[in-house]
Amino acid sequence: MKRYRVLFAAVLVLTTLLATSVSAEKKVVTYWSWSPVKQTTDKMVAAFEAEYPDITIKATIYNYPDYLLALKTAAASDSLPDLIGLEPGAMTQEYRDYLVPLQDAAVEMWGEDWQDQFYPIGLDQARLGNPAGDENFYMLPMELQTTNLWYNRQLFDKLGLEVPTTWDEFKEVAAALRKAGIAPLVQGGADGWQNIDVFMMIAQQTAPGVIYKAEDGEAPFNHPGLVEAMRYWQELFTEGIVQPGAMGMSVYPNAASLFNAGRGGMISLGSWHMQTAKSEPPVPLSQGMLGVGAFLFPDVDGDGQPTYPPLGGIDFGIGMTKKALGKPEVLAVLDSFITGSGIQAAIDDFNDLPAVKGIEPNTFTTDHERELWAMFVDDWLPKVTAPRQLKSPEVRQGLMDALAAVATGQKTPEKALDDLQNAVGK
């Protein structure tokens, strides 16, 4: 993409020079997101501004729940920033009317073959939930991910535990951790997204692809395979696999901090957890990633395979709001954050996996760090076929509510999915 970036930069410089006679002030681009974390975003901004000294990025990074509220409030008051971080599917569709299709800008920045330069799964999911016949890209992927479990290698070694590969082994490991006074699977159940992650890793075994068919009206949400998955979800709580009070704990900072402090044996996150290797202040457990390992959700259906291929695809992407139309400086930020110095700074922080081929961290501090990266990028990511995200905001919220009701004992798995079918089924 370098040849296109040079041409694009030349156009931007010319535009900036022409504008100098009108205003000597720097151009300002506003960007809101929940990801990357602030310390990584600051590095991305610094890399961009070193390349484009006449443009300032005003970046605001929220915690995820606060970000959702900020977007809703800004959209209602017509005060969205130039660029917004987006998840594929439900979140992008919720703000689609405020966004500019980006495929023409992509051709301008990266050439006619721009799609060949991305990992296919990212572009496949970028249009998740678009209305029938709408082929626009309202967002473009910045980073990709896999969804998986992480475990504390130090605790497992100390207690003589092996990574569980079956449901029975999962329960045995949880019991051993619990006996040692350690939270087995740390769950931030107050954040519904992590509950959906766990449920979908189970459902892809008991009913492969059915949750997506249910969204499209091709299967019911109370399908027997989904009911079975919901029973396993229930067992996480009734069997003490997750910690007491899990549904009142947020993922960030609470559940993640519990795990990072060595007080949890396992946690459901994803490839993005590698970013803790670069955290400030440092997370001792994650220095060189030596204290942790990644594994796929254990086999629950008895076929001898975990959740594989793993769920994944787009971690987060970026959308340009209609407020940014006619601002070439906004396209310069898009280019940098997806294919240039901005995204390189993020990948150097192990923020997650690149959406564009050929980008990798400039340095690895340990062999284990390099091995984890290779597993995510070379093994798991190319095999991802099923998205982590759902298309519909209504289905997503309905599933969150169903999972919470089962986890807290308010509903049986059957009742929760019957109610979901009645509420949002087609």
KEFIKOL-451592 format. One record per residue (C-alpha): residue number from 1; x, z, y. Coordinates in steps of 0.2 Angstrom, whole numbers, always signed. Layout:
<node vodo="NUM" x="X" z="Z" y="Y"/>
...
This chain:
<node vodo="1" x="+0" z="+0" y="+0"/>
<node vodo="2" x="+15" z="+1" y="+11"/>
<node vodo="3" x="+14" z="-17" y="+18"/>
<node vodo="4" x="-4" z="-13" y="+24"/>
<node vodo="5" x="+0" z="+3" y="+31"/>
<node vodo="6" x="+14" z="-5" y="+42"/>
<node vodo="7" x="+1" z="-18" y="+48"/>
<node vodo="8" x="-12" z="-5" y="+51"/>
<node vodo="9" x="+0" z="+6" y="+61"/>
<node vodo="10" x="+5" z="-8" y="+72"/>
<node vodo="11" x="-13" z="-11" y="+76"/>
<node vodo="12" x="-15" z="+7" y="+80"/>
<node vodo="13" x="+0" z="+8" y="+91"/>
<node vodo="14" x="-6" z="-8" y="+101"/>
<node vodo="15" x="-23" z="+1" y="+103"/>
<node vodo="16" x="-15" z="+17" y="+109"/>
<node vodo="17" x="-4" z="+7" y="+121"/>
<node vodo="18" x="-19" z="-2" y="+129"/>
<node vodo="19" x="-28" z="+15" y="+130"/>
<node vodo="20" x="-13" z="+23" y="+139"/>
<node vodo="21" x="-18" z="+16" y="+156"/>
<node vodo="22" x="-35" z="+24" y="+154"/>
<node vodo="23" x="-30" z="+41" y="+148"/>
<node vodo="24" x="-13" z="+50" y="+145"/>
<node vodo="25" x="-21" z="+62" y="+133"/>
<node vodo="26" x="-18" z="+62" y="+115"/>
<node vodo="27" x="-32" z="+56" y="+103"/>
<node vodo="28" x="-40" z="+70" y="+94"/>
<node vodo="29" x="-48" z="+68" y="+76"/>
<node vodo="30" x="-59" z="+82" y="+70"/>
<node vodo="31" x="-59" z="+86" y="+51"/>
<node vodo="32" x="-69" z="+99" y="+42"/>
<node vodo="33" x="-67" z="+104" y="+24"/>
<node vodo="34" x="-66" z="+118" y="+11"/>
<node vodo="35" x="-51" z="+109" y="+3"/>
<node vodo="36" x="-36" z="+108" y="+3"/>
<node vodo="37" x="-33" z="+127" y="+7"/>
<node vodo="38" x="-27" z="+130" y="+25"/>
<node vodo="39" x="-9" z="+131" y="+21"/>
<node vodo="40" x="-9" z="+114" y="+12"/>
<node vodo="41" x="-20" z="+106" y="+26"/>
<node vodo="42" x="-8" z="+112" y="+39"/>
<node vodo="43" x="+6" z="+103" y="+30"/>
<node vodo="44" x="-4" z="+87" y="+28"/>
<node vodo="45" x="-8" z="+88" y="+47"/>
<node vodo="46" x="+10" z="+91" y="+51"/>
<node vodo="47" x="+16" z="+76" y="+41"/>
<node vodo="48" x="+3" z="+65" y="+49"/>
<node vodo="49" x="+7" z="+71" y="+67"/>
<node vodo="50" x="+25" z="+68" y="+64"/>
<node vodo="51" x="+21" z="+50" y="+60"/>
<node vodo="52" x="+8" z="+48" y="+74"/>
<node vodo="53" x="+13" z="+59" y="+88"/>
<node vodo="54" x="+0" z="+52" y="+100"/>
<node vodo="55" x="-14" z="+59" y="+88"/>
<node vodo="56" x="-19" z="+77" y="+85"/>
<node vodo="57" x="-29" z="+82" y="+70"/>
<node vodo="58" x="-41" z="+97" y="+74"/>
<node vodo="59" x="-44" z="+103" y="+56"/>
<node vodo="60" x="-56" z="+117" y="+51"/>
<node vodo="61" x="-55" z="+124" y="+33"/>
<node vodo="62" x="-69" z="+135" y="+27"/>
<node vodo="63" x="-73" z="+145" y="+12"/>
<node vodo="64" x="-84" z="+134" y="+1"/>
<node vodo="65" x="-101" z="+143" y="+4"/>
<node vodo="66" x="-97" z="+144" y="+23"/>
<node vodo="67" x="-93" z="+126" y="+23"/>
<node vodo="68" x="-110" z="+121" y="+15"/>
<node vodo="69" x="-118" z="+131" y="+29"/>
<node vodo="70" x="-107" z="+124" y="+43"/>
<node vodo="71" x="-112" z="+106" y="+37"/>
<node vodo="72" x="-130" z="+109" y="+37"/>
<node vodo="73" x="-130" z="+117" y="+54"/>
<node vodo="74" x="-119" z="+103" y="+62"/>
<node vodo="75" x="-130" z="+89" y="+54"/>
<node vodo="76" x="-145" z="+97" y="+61"/>
<node vodo="77" x="-138" z="+98" y="+78"/>
<node vodo="78" x="-129" z="+81" y="+78"/>
<node vodo="79" x="-112" z="+89" y="+80"/>
<node vodo="80" x="-103" z="+84" y="+64"/>
<node vodo="81" x="-84" z="+81" y="+65"/>
<node vodo="82" x="-76" z="+64" y="+63"/>
<node vodo="83" x="-71" z="+67" y="+45"/>
<node vodo="84" x="-79" z="+78" y="+32"/>
<node vodo="85" x="-73" z="+84" y="+15"/>
<node vodo="86" x="-86" z="+79" y="+1"/>
<node vodo="87" x="-89" z="+81" y="-17"/>
<node vodo="88" x="-96" z="+66" y="-26"/>
<node vodo="89" x="-114" z="+65" y="-31"/>
<node vodo="90" x="-126" z="+79" y="-23"/>
<node vodo="91" x="-116" z="+83" y="-8"/>
<node vodo="92" x="-112" z="+65" y="-3"/>
<node vodo="93" x="-130" z="+60" y="-5"/>
<node vodo="94" x="-136" z="+75" y="+5"/>
<node vodo="95" x="-126" z="+68" y="+20"/>
<node vodo="96" x="-127" z="+49" y="+16"/>
<node vodo="97" x="-137" z="+45" y="+32"/>
<node vodo="98" x="-123" z="+53" y="+43"/>
<node vodo="99" x="-109" z="+43" y="+35"/>
<node vodo="100" x="-101" z="+26" y="+37"/>
<node vodo="101" x="-98" z="+15" y="+22"/>
<node vodo="102" x="-79" z="+14" y="+20"/>
<node vodo="103" x="-76" z="-2" y="+9"/>
<node vodo="104" x="-73" z="-13" y="+24"/>
<node vodo="105" x="-61" z="-1" y="+31"/>
<node vodo="106" x="-52" z="+1" y="+14"/>
<node vodo="107" x="-49" z="-18" y="+14"/>
<node vodo="108" x="-42" z="-17" y="+32"/>
<node vodo="109" x="-31" z="-3" y="+27"/>
<node vodo="110" x="-25" z="-7" y="+10"/>
<node vodo="111" x="-29" z="-26" y="+6"/>
<node vodo="112" x="-42" z="-35" y="-4"/>
<node vodo="113" x="-35" z="-27" y="-20"/>
<node vodo="114" x="-37" z="-9" y="-14"/>
<node vodo="115" x="-48" z="-4" y="-29"/>
<node vodo="116" x="-34" z="-8" y="-41"/>
<node vodo="117" x="-23" z="+5" y="-33"/>
<node vodo="118" x="-35" z="+19" y="-37"/>
<node vodo="119" x="-38" z="+28" y="-53"/>
<node vodo="120" x="-54" z="+20" y="-59"/>
<node vodo="121" x="-63" z="+37" y="-63"/>
<node vodo="122" x="-62" z="+41" y="-44"/>
<node vodo="123" x="-70" z="+25" y="-38"/>
<node vodo="124" x="-83" z="+26" y="-52"/>
<node vodo="125" x="-88" z="+43" y="-46"/>
<node vodo="126" x="-87" z="+40" y="-27"/>
<node vodo="127" x="-104" z="+31" y="-28"/>
<node vodo="128" x="-112" z="+44" y="-39"/>
<node vodo="129" x="-130" z="+46" y="-35"/>
<node vodo="130" x="-131" z="+31" y="-23"/>
<node vodo="131" x="-149" z="+23" y="-23"/>
<node vodo="132" x="-152" z="+8" y="-35"/>
<node vodo="133" x="-143" z="-7" y="-27"/>
<node vodo="134" x="-133" z="+3" y="-15"/>
<node vodo="135" x="-114" z="-2" y="-18"/>
<node vodo="136" x="-107" z="+6" y="-3"/>
<node vodo="137" x="-93" z="+19" y="-3"/>
<node vodo="138" x="-99" z="+33" y="+8"/>
<node vodo="139" x="-84" z="+43" y="+3"/>
<node vodo="140" x="-67" z="+39" y="-4"/>
<node vodo="141" x="-58" z="+51" y="-16"/>
<node vodo="142" x="-43" z="+60" y="-10"/>
<node vodo="143" x="-39" z="+70" y="-26"/>
<node vodo="144" x="-45" z="+70" y="-44"/>
<node vodo="145" x="-46" z="+84" y="-56"/>
<node vodo="146" x="-50" z="+90" y="-74"/>
<node vodo="147" x="-61" z="+105" y="-78"/>
<node vodo="148" x="-53" z="+117" y="-90"/>
<node vodo="149" x="-49" z="+135" y="-94"/>
<node vodo="150" x="-33" z="+145" y="-89"/>
<node vodo="151" x="-26" z="+160" y="-98"/>
<node vodo="152" x="-13" z="+173" y="-94"/>
<node vodo="153" x="+2" z="+169" y="-105"/>
<node vodo="154" x="+10" z="+186" y="-102"/>
<node vodo="155" x="-5" z="+195" y="-107"/>
<node vodo="156" x="-8" z="+184" y="-122"/>
<node vodo="157" x="+10" z="+187" y="-128"/>
<node vodo="158" x="+9" z="+205" y="-125"/>
<node vodo="159" x="-6" z="+207" y="-135"/>
<node vodo="160" x="-1" z="+194" y="-149"/>
<node vodo="161" x="-16" z="+183" y="-145"/>
<node vodo="162" x="-17" z="+164" y="-148"/>
<node vodo="163" x="-26" z="+152" y="-137"/>
<node vodo="164" x="-44" z="+151" y="-144"/>
<node vodo="165" x="-50" z="+135" y="-152"/>
<node vodo="166" x="-67" z="+140" y="-159"/>
<node vodo="167" x="-81" z="+150" y="-152"/>
<node vodo="168" x="-78" z="+164" y="-165"/>
<node vodo="169" x="-59" z="+164" y="-159"/>
<node vodo="170" x="-65" z="+165" y="-141"/>
<node vodo="171" x="-76" z="+180" y="-145"/>
<node vodo="172" x="-61" z="+189" y="-154"/>
<node vodo="173" x="-49" z="+185" y="-140"/>
<node vodo="174" x="-62" z="+192" y="-128"/>
<node vodo="175" x="-64" z="+208" y="-138"/>
<node vodo="176" x="-45" z="+211" y="-139"/>
<node vodo="177" x="-43" z="+209" y="-120"/>
<node vodo="178" x="-58" z="+220" y="-117"/>
<node vodo="179" x="-51" z="+233" y="-128"/>
<node vodo="180" x="-35" z="+232" y="-118"/>
<node vodo="181" x="-44" z="+235" y="-102"/>
<node vodo="182" x="-43" z="+217" y="-96"/>
<node vodo="183" x="-58" z="+207" y="-90"/>
<node vodo="184" x="-59" z="+193" y="-104"/>
<node vodo="185" x="-66" z="+178" y="-95"/>
<node vodo="186" x="-66" z="+181" y="-76"/>
<node vodo="187" x="-82" z="+173" y="-69"/>
<node vodo="188" x="-87" z="+171" y="-51"/>
<node vodo="189" x="-105" z="+169" y="-55"/>
<node vodo="190" x="-111" z="+172" y="-37"/>
<node vodo="191" x="-104" z="+154" y="-34"/>
<node vodo="192" x="-116" z="+143" y="-44"/>
<node vodo="193" x="-103" z="+129" y="-45"/>
<node vodo="194" x="-92" z="+139" y="-58"/>
<node vodo="195" x="-107" z="+143" y="-68"/>
<node vodo="196" x="-111" z="+124" y="-69"/>
<node vodo="197" x="-93" z="+120" y="-74"/>
<node vodo="198" x="-94" z="+132" y="-89"/>
<node vodo="199" x="-111" z="+126" y="-94"/>
<node vodo="200" x="-107" z="+108" y="-94"/>
<node vodo="201" x="-91" z="+111" y="-104"/>
<node vodo="202" x="-102" z="+118" y="-117"/>
<node vodo="203" x="-116" z="+105" y="-115"/>
<node vodo="204" x="-104" z="+91" y="-117"/>
<node vodo="205" x="-101" z="+97" y="-135"/>
<node vodo="206" x="-119" z="+102" y="-140"/>
<node vodo="207" x="-128" z="+87" y="-131"/>
<node vodo="208" x="-115" z="+75" y="-125"/>
<node vodo="209" x="-121" z="+65" y="-110"/>
<node vodo="210" x="-138" z="+72" y="-111"/>
<node vodo="211" x="-138" z="+82" y="-94"/>
<node vodo="212" x="-134" z="+66" y="-85"/>
<node vodo="213" x="-148" z="+57" y="-95"/>
<node vodo="214" x="-160" z="+71" y="-90"/>
<node vodo="215" x="-155" z="+68" y="-71"/>
<node vodo="216" x="-161" z="+50" y="-73"/>
<node vodo="217" x="-177" z="+54" y="-82"/>
<node vodo="218" x="-171" z="+48" y="-99"/>
<node vodo="219" x="-171" z="+65" y="-108"/>
<node vodo="220" x="-179" z="+81" y="-104"/>
<node vodo="221" x="-169" z="+96" y="-97"/>
<node vodo="222" x="-176" z="+107" y="-111"/>
<node vodo="223" x="-168" z="+95" y="-124"/>
<node vodo="224" x="-163" z="+105" y="-140"/>
<node vodo="225" x="-145" z="+102" y="-137"/>
<node vodo="226" x="-146" z="+109" y="-119"/>
<node vodo="227" x="-156" z="+124" y="-125"/>
<node vodo="228" x="-142" z="+127" y="-137"/>
<node vodo="229" x="-129" z="+126" y="-123"/>
<node vodo="230" x="-139" z="+138" y="-113"/>
<node vodo="231" x="-139" z="+150" y="-128"/>
<node vodo="232" x="-120" z="+150" y="-128"/>
<node vodo="233" x="-120" z="+153" y="-109"/>
<node vodo="234" x="-131" z="+168" y="-113"/>
<node vodo="235" x="-119" z="+174" y="-126"/>
<node vodo="236" x="-105" z="+175" y="-113"/>
<node vodo="237" x="-114" z="+189" y="-105"/>
<node vodo="238" x="-122" z="+197" y="-120"/>
<node vodo="239" x="-106" z="+197" y="-130"/>
<node vodo="240" x="-96" z="+204" y="-116"/>
<node vodo="241" x="-85" z="+188" y="-115"/>
<node vodo="242" x="-86" z="+188" y="-96"/>
<node vodo="243" x="-83" z="+204" y="-86"/>
<node vodo="244" x="-97" z="+216" y="-80"/>
<node vodo="245" x="-104" z="+212" y="-63"/>
<node vodo="246" x="-99" z="+194" y="-65"/>
<node vodo="247" x="-115" z="+187" y="-56"/>
<node vodo="248" x="-111" z="+197" y="-41"/>
<node vodo="249" x="-93" z="+191" y="-39"/>
<node vodo="250" x="-87" z="+175" y="-29"/>
<node vodo="251" x="-74" z="+164" y="-37"/>
<node vodo="252" x="-63" z="+163" y="-21"/>
<node vodo="253" x="-56" z="+175" y="-17"/>
<node vodo="254" x="-63" z="+188" y="-29"/>
<node vodo="255" x="-62" z="+181" y="-47"/>
<node vodo="256" x="-47" z="+171" y="-44"/>
<node vodo="257" x="-38" z="+186" y="-36"/>
<node vodo="258" x="-43" z="+196" y="-51"/>
<node vodo="259" x="-35" z="+183" y="-63"/>
<node vodo="260" x="-20" z="+181" y="-52"/>
<node vodo="261" x="-17" z="+200" y="-51"/>
<node vodo="262" x="-15" z="+200" y="-70"/>
<node vodo="263" x="-32" z="+209" y="-73"/>
<node vodo="264" x="-41" z="+195" y="-81"/>
<node vodo="265" x="-36" z="+186" y="-97"/>
<node vodo="266" x="-44" z="+169" y="-94"/>
<node vodo="267" x="-54" z="+160" y="-80"/>
<node vodo="268" x="-63" z="+143" y="-78"/>
<node vodo="269" x="-55" z="+133" y="-65"/>
<node vodo="270" x="-46" z="+116" y="-67"/>
<node vodo="271" x="-31" z="+106" y="-63"/>
<node vodo="272" x="-32" z="+112" y="-45"/>
<node vodo="273" x="-26" z="+130" y="-50"/>
<node vodo="274" x="-8" z="+123" y="-50"/>
<node vodo="275" x="-8" z="+125" y="-31"/>
<node vodo="276" x="-6" z="+144" y="-34"/>
<node vodo="277" x="+12" z="+139" y="-38"/>
<node vodo="278" x="+15" z="+136" y="-19"/>
<node vodo="279" x="+4" z="+150" y="-13"/>
<node vodo="280" x="+9" z="+160" y="+3"/>
<node vodo="281" x="+11" z="+174" y="+0"/>
<node vodo="282" x="+18" z="+170" y="-18"/>
<node vodo="283" x="+7" z="+174" y="-33"/>
<node vodo="284" x="+20" z="+181" y="-45"/>
<node vodo="285" x="+10" z="+176" y="-61"/>
<node vodo="286" x="+10" z="+157" y="-55"/>
<node vodo="287" x="+28" z="+156" y="-49"/>
<node vodo="288" x="+34" z="+140" y="-58"/>
<node vodo="289" x="+17" z="+142" y="-67"/>
<node vodo="290" x="+27" z="+152" y="-80"/>
<node vodo="291" x="+14" z="+165" y="-82"/>
<node vodo="292" x="-1" z="+154" y="-85"/>
<node vodo="293" x="-7" z="+140" y="-97"/>
<node vodo="294" x="-21" z="+128" y="-97"/>
<node vodo="295" x="-33" z="+124" y="-112"/>
<node vodo="296" x="-49" z="+115" y="-115"/>
<node vodo="297" x="-65" z="+125" y="-118"/>
<node vodo="298" x="-66" z="+130" y="-137"/>
<node vodo="299" x="-76" z="+121" y="-150"/>
<node vodo="300" x="-93" z="+128" y="-151"/>
<node vodo="301" x="-102" z="+115" y="-161"/>
<node vodo="302" x="-91" z="+116" y="-177"/>
<node vodo="303" x="-83" z="+98" y="-176"/>
<node vodo="304" x="-66" z="+105" y="-174"/>
<node vodo="305" x="-64" z="+98" y="-156"/>
<node vodo="306" x="-65" z="+107" y="-139"/>
<node vodo="307" x="-73" z="+99" y="-124"/>
<node vodo="308" x="-64" z="+83" y="-125"/>
<node vodo="309" x="-62" z="+71" y="-116"/>
<node vodo="310" x="-62" z="+84" y="-103"/>
<node vodo="311" x="-75" z="+84" y="-88"/>
<node vodo="312" x="-67" z="+79" y="-72"/>
<node vodo="313" x="-65" z="+65" y="-59"/>
<node vodo="314" x="-66" z="+68" y="-40"/>
<node vodo="315" x="-60" z="+85" y="-34"/>
<node vodo="316" x="-65" z="+81" y="-16"/>
<node vodo="317" x="-65" z="+66" y="-6"/>
<node vodo="318" x="-67" z="+61" y="+13"/>
<node vodo="319" x="-81" z="+54" y="+22"/>
<node vodo="320" x="-81" z="+46" y="+40"/>
<node vodo="321" x="-96" z="+51" y="+51"/>
<node vodo="322" x="-105" z="+39" y="+62"/>
<node vodo="323" x="-98" z="+49" y="+77"/>
<node vodo="324" x="-81" z="+42" y="+72"/>
<node vodo="325" x="-86" z="+23" y="+74"/>
<node vodo="326" x="-74" z="+13" y="+85"/>
<node vodo="327" x="-60" z="+26" y="+84"/>
<node vodo="328" x="-45" z="+18" y="+75"/>
<node vodo="329" x="-36" z="+35" y="+75"/>
<node vodo="330" x="-49" z="+41" y="+63"/>
<node vodo="331" x="-44" z="+27" y="+51"/>
<node vodo="332" x="-26" z="+32" y="+53"/>
<node vodo="333" x="-30" z="+49" y="+47"/>
<node vodo="334" x="-40" z="+42" y="+32"/>
<node vodo="335" x="-26" z="+31" y="+27"/>
<node vodo="336" x="-13" z="+46" y="+28"/>
<node vodo="337" x="-24" z="+58" y="+19"/>
<node vodo="338" x="-28" z="+46" y="+4"/>
<node vodo="339" x="-12" z="+36" y="+2"/>
<node vodo="340" x="+1" z="+41" y="+14"/>
<node vodo="341" x="+11" z="+56" y="+20"/>
<node vodo="342" x="-4" z="+67" y="+21"/>
<node vodo="343" x="-8" z="+66" y="+3"/>
<node vodo="344" x="+10" z="+67" y="-2"/>
<node vodo="345" x="+11" z="+84" y="+7"/>
<node vodo="346" x="-4" z="+90" y="-3"/>
<node vodo="347" x="+3" z="+84" y="-20"/>
<node vodo="348" x="+19" z="+92" y="-16"/>
<node vodo="349" x="+9" z="+108" y="-15"/>
<node vodo="350" x="+1" z="+104" y="-32"/>
<node vodo="351" x="-15" z="+105" y="-23"/>
<node vodo="352" x="-23" z="+94" y="-37"/>
<node vodo="353" x="-21" z="+76" y="-44"/>
<node vodo="354" x="-19" z="+61" y="-33"/>
<node vodo="355" x="-33" z="+48" y="-32"/>
<node vodo="356" x="-21" z="+34" y="-30"/>
<node vodo="357" x="-9" z="+29" y="-43"/>
<node vodo="358" x="+10" z="+31" y="-41"/>
<node vodo="359" x="+10" z="+48" y="-32"/>
<node vodo="360" x="+18" z="+63" y="-39"/>
<node vodo="361" x="+26" z="+79" y="-33"/>
<node vodo="362" x="+43" z="+77" y="-26"/>
<node vodo="363" x="+50" z="+92" y="-35"/>
<node vodo="364" x="+46" z="+103" y="-50"/>
<node vodo="365" x="+53" z="+120" y="-51"/>
<node vodo="366" x="+52" z="+123" y="-70"/>
<node vodo="367" x="+50" z="+112" y="-85"/>
<node vodo="368" x="+33" z="+121" y="-89"/>
<node vodo="369" x="+27" z="+115" y="-71"/>
<node vodo="370" x="+32" z="+98" y="-75"/>
<node vodo="371" x="+23" z="+99" y="-93"/>
<node vodo="372" x="+7" z="+105" y="-85"/>
<node vodo="373" x="+7" z="+91" y="-73"/>
<node vodo="374" x="+10" z="+78" y="-86"/>
<node vodo="375" x="-4" z="+85" y="-97"/>
<node vodo="376" x="-16" z="+83" y="-83"/>
<node vodo="377" x="-11" z="+66" y="-76"/>
<node vodo="378" x="-5" z="+57" y="-92"/>
<node vodo="379" x="-16" z="+65" y="-106"/>
<node vodo="380" x="-32" z="+73" y="-99"/>
<node vodo="381" x="-36" z="+63" y="-83"/>
<node vodo="382" x="-35" z="+45" y="-91"/>
<node vodo="383" x="-48" z="+51" y="-104"/>
<node vodo="384" x="-61" z="+58" y="-92"/>
<node vodo="385" x="-77" z="+49" y="-94"/>
<node vodo="386" x="-90" z="+62" y="-89"/>
<node vodo="387" x="-91" z="+69" y="-71"/>
<node vodo="388" x="-91" z="+87" y="-66"/>
<node vodo="389" x="-103" z="+84" y="-53"/>
<node vodo="390" x="-122" z="+80" y="-54"/>
<node vodo="391" x="-130" z="+67" y="-43"/>
<node vodo="392" x="-145" z="+76" y="-36"/>
<node vodo="393" x="-145" z="+91" y="-24"/>
<node vodo="394" x="-161" z="+97" y="-32"/>
<node vodo="395" x="-155" z="+96" y="-50"/>
<node vodo="396" x="-139" z="+105" y="-45"/>
<node vodo="397" x="-148" z="+119" y="-37"/>
<node vodo="398" x="-161" z="+120" y="-50"/>
<node vodo="399" x="-148" z="+121" y="-64"/>
<node vodo="400" x="-138" z="+135" y="-54"/>
<node vodo="401" x="-155" z="+145" y="-53"/>
<node vodo="402" x="-158" z="+143" y="-72"/>
<node vodo="403" x="-140" z="+148" y="-76"/>
<node vodo="404" x="-142" z="+164" y="-65"/>
<node vodo="405" x="-159" z="+168" y="-72"/>
<node vodo="406" x="-152" z="+168" y="-90"/>
<node vodo="407" x="-136" z="+177" y="-86"/>
<node vodo="408" x="-145" z="+191" y="-78"/>
<node vodo="409" x="-158" z="+192" y="-92"/>
<node vodo="410" x="-173" z="+187" y="-81"/>
<node vodo="411" x="-177" z="+172" y="-92"/>
<node vodo="412" x="-173" z="+166" y="-110"/>
<node vodo="413" x="-163" z="+150" y="-112"/>
<node vodo="414" x="-179" z="+141" y="-117"/>
<node vodo="415" x="-189" z="+147" y="-102"/>
<node vodo="416" x="-176" z="+143" y="-90"/>
<node vodo="417" x="-175" z="+125" y="-95"/>
<node vodo="418" x="-193" z="+123" y="-97"/>
<node vodo="419" x="-195" z="+129" y="-79"/>
<node vodo="420" x="-181" z="+117" y="-74"/>
<node vodo="421" x="-189" z="+102" y="-82"/>
<node vodo="422" x="-206" z="+106" y="-74"/>
<node vodo="423" x="-197" z="+108" y="-57"/>
<node vodo="424" x="-186" z="+93" y="-56"/>
<node vodo="425" x="-189" z="+83" y="-73"/>
<node vodo="426" x="-194" z="+65" y="-71"/>
